[in-house]
Amino acid sequence: DRGLKGPIVIHPRADPHKALYQEEKIVTISDEWRNPDECLRAEGAQPGNPVCMEIETASWNGQWGDGTEEYPWPLVSVKQGTCYRLRFIGMMGQAQNFQISIAGHNMTLIAVDGIDVEPIKLSKFNLHAGERFDVIVCADQVPGNYVIEAVYDLACFLETAPAPH
């Protein structure tokens, strides 16, 4: 009743952005619930339901961590001097939006939901449930650990949506 989830990437015959990167990696982000079978039902996510309260934890590529020895932070390992196509996939069930950023690094957006876009530099982007964002990140900083941050922002859409006419 809890199921499995994972990405499938179908590569195009020709990649117009291939000159921008040497390797690619998939980064999935998902909300995690104690009882997902309850929370995925429409009535499960109602206010006041302690089983399905707002998100407490999220996983990266299926791993959760709190920085302790028992549960270390999930890692996305890269090599210095290499540029990567990071395919971020929002595999959330109830969480609506995460603001994604990478400490000390800019990103270049090259695709949204599998559709190529004109490359644009970003410091962060909003990843909603079911969305896919492909960004180029170059490991051009001093070797070390750089946080990939996902800030949960339920009201993001409401704050940035155009006013009704």
C-alpha positions as CSV (number, residue, x, y, z in Angstrom):
1,D,0.0,0.0,0.0
2,R,3.0,2.3,0.2
3,G,4.3,1.7,-3.4
4,L,7.5,2.6,-5.1
5,K,8.5,5.6,-7.1
6,G,11.4,6.5,-9.3
7,P,12.4,8.5,-12.4
8,I,12.5,7.5,-16.0
9,V,14.5,9.7,-18.4
10,I,14.1,9.4,-22.1
11,H,17.0,11.2,-23.8
12,P,16.5,13.1,-27.1
13,R,18.5,12.1,-30.2
14,A,20.1,15.5,-30.1
15,D,20.7,17.6,-27.0
16,P,21.1,21.3,-27.8
17,H,22.7,21.9,-24.4
18,K,25.2,19.1,-24.4
19,A,28.2,21.5,-24.8
20,L,27.3,23.0,-21.4
21,Y,27.9,19.9,-19.3
22,Q,30.0,16.7,-19.1
23,E,27.8,14.5,-16.9
24,E,24.2,14.3,-15.7
25,K,22.7,13.4,-12.4
26,I,19.1,12.9,-11.2
27,V,18.0,14.6,-8.0
28,T,14.6,13.7,-6.7
29,I,12.9,15.4,-3.8
30,S,9.9,13.9,-2.0
31,D,7.8,14.6,1.0
32,E,7.8,11.8,3.6
33,W,4.8,10.8,5.7
34,R,4.4,8.3,8.6
35,N,1.2,6.9,7.0
36,P,1.2,7.8,3.3
37,D,-1.8,5.6,2.6
38,E,-3.8,7.9,4.9
39,C,-2.3,11.2,3.7
40,L,-2.8,10.6,0.0
41,R,-6.6,10.3,0.4
42,A,-8.3,13.7,0.0
43,E,-9.6,13.7,3.5
44,G,-6.3,12.7,5.0
45,A,-4.6,16.1,4.5
46,Q,-7.3,18.2,6.2
47,P,-6.2,20.7,8.9
48,G,-6.2,19.2,12.4
49,N,-5.2,15.7,11.2
50,P,-2.1,14.9,13.2
51,V,-1.1,12.0,11.0
52,C,-0.9,14.3,7.9
53,M,0.2,17.6,9.3
54,E,2.4,19.9,7.2
55,I,5.6,18.3,6.0
56,E,8.2,17.4,8.6
57,T,10.8,15.7,6.4
58,A,11.8,15.3,2.8
59,S,14.0,12.9,1.1
60,W,16.7,13.4,-1.6
61,N,17.0,10.5,-4.0
62,G,15.1,8.4,-1.5
63,Q,17.4,9.2,1.4
64,W,16.6,11.2,4.5
65,G,19.2,12.5,6.9
66,D,19.5,14.9,9.9
67,G,23.2,15.2,9.9
68,T,23.8,12.6,12.7
69,E,26.1,9.7,12.5
70,E,23.1,7.3,12.3
71,Y,21.4,9.4,9.6
72,P,24.0,11.5,7.7
73,W,22.9,14.1,5.2
74,P,22.2,12.7,1.7
75,L,25.0,13.6,-0.7
76,V,25.2,14.4,-4.4
77,S,28.9,13.8,-5.2
78,V,30.6,15.8,-7.9
79,K,34.2,16.2,-9.3
80,Q,35.9,19.6,-9.2
81,G,36.0,21.2,-12.6
82,T,33.1,19.2,-14.0
83,C,29.8,20.7,-15.1
84,Y,26.6,18.7,-14.5
85,R,23.1,18.6,-15.8
86,L,21.1,18.1,-12.6
87,R,17.6,16.8,-13.4
88,F,15.5,17.9,-10.4
89,I,12.3,16.0,-10.1
90,G,9.5,17.0,-7.7
91,M,8.1,13.6,-6.5
92,M,6.0,15.1,-3.8
93,G,2.6,13.8,-2.8
94,Q,1.2,16.5,-0.5
95,A,4.0,19.1,-0.4
96,Q,3.3,21.8,-3.0
97,N,6.5,23.7,-3.5
98,F,10.1,23.7,-2.6
99,Q,12.5,26.6,-3.3
100,I,15.8,25.0,-4.4
101,S,19.2,26.6,-4.1
102,I,22.8,25.4,-4.0
103,A,25.1,27.3,-1.6
104,G,28.0,29.1,-3.4
105,H,26.8,28.1,-6.9
106,N,24.6,29.6,-9.6
107,M,22.6,27.4,-11.8
108,T,21.7,27.7,-15.5
109,L,18.1,26.6,-16.3
110,I,18.0,24.6,-19.6
111,A,14.7,22.6,-19.4
112,V,11.3,22.7,-17.7
113,D,9.1,19.6,-17.6
114,G,11.2,18.0,-20.4
115,I,11.0,21.0,-22.7
116,D,14.2,22.8,-23.6
117,V,14.3,26.5,-22.8
118,E,16.6,29.4,-23.6
119,P,19.4,29.1,-20.9
120,I,18.9,31.5,-18.0
121,K,21.1,31.9,-14.9
122,L,19.4,31.4,-11.5
123,S,20.3,31.4,-7.9
124,K,17.1,29.4,-6.9
125,F,14.0,28.1,-8.4
126,N,10.6,26.8,-7.3
127,L,10.0,23.1,-7.7
128,H,6.3,22.1,-7.5
129,A,4.9,18.6,-7.2
130,G,5.3,16.7,-10.5
131,E,7.6,19.3,-12.0
132,R,11.0,18.8,-13.5
133,F,13.8,21.4,-13.8
134,D,17.1,20.7,-15.5
135,V,19.9,23.0,-14.5
136,I,23.6,23.2,-15.3
137,V,25.8,23.4,-12.2
138,C,29.6,23.6,-12.5
139,A,31.7,22.3,-9.6
140,D,34.0,25.4,-9.9
141,Q,34.4,26.2,-6.2
142,V,37.0,25.1,-3.7
143,P,36.3,21.4,-2.8
144,G,34.0,21.0,0.2
145,N,30.4,20.4,1.1
146,Y,27.8,22.8,-0.3
147,V,24.3,22.6,0.9
148,I,21.5,21.9,-1.6
149,E,18.6,23.6,0.2
150,A,14.9,22.9,-0.3
151,V,12.8,25.4,1.6
152,Y,9.2,24.3,1.8
153,D,6.9,27.2,0.8
154,L,3.2,26.4,0.8
155,A,2.2,30.0,0.0
156,C,4.7,30.6,-2.8
157,F,2.2,30.3,-5.6
158,L,-0.3,32.6,-3.8
159,E,2.4,35.3,-3.3
160,T,3.6,35.3,-6.9
161,A,0.4,34.6,-8.8
162,P,-0.9,37.5,-10.9
163,A,-3.9,39.2,-9.4
164,P,-7.3,38.2,-11.0
165,H,-8.8,40.8,-13.4
